[in-house]
Amino acid sequence: MAHRIISQIVFTGARVFGRAFAEAYKQASASQKYASHLQNNPTSANTLSSSGLTLDEACRILNVTPPRQGQAEMTKVHEQFKRLFDVNDPKTGGSFYLQSKILRARERIELEAQRTAKKAAQAETSTASSQSSPPPPPPPPS
């Protein structure tokens, strides 16, 4: 009689663990497919820590103007970041959530400034190289 109860407990436990393992595997597989889709899709949101935060939101959080032509007021961005980050310190009664939003906003603005600066530099080098190349020689007279 006791062996029957013990075997039922063992089999029931094995079924529960088996189902839980199968469900966890399905969820991990779906998550992996989703992550690979985002990684291969260039139009999807970036996978950096500042993903999900638009440039407009980041600028509104830090109360700064968006970077233009690779020029951003990075000193003002850093001043606003430091001030807001210190004000929202959880040790002084601030919010960790707001602190993380402020950090992500600064990262997003820095990322955009780097991107626009890189594009401006590439455009400048391409125009400079096209202007500095000599014209092709004229064809020989026939």
Helices and strands as residue ranges (DSSP letters): H 2-40, H 55-62, H 74-87, G 90-92, H 96-132
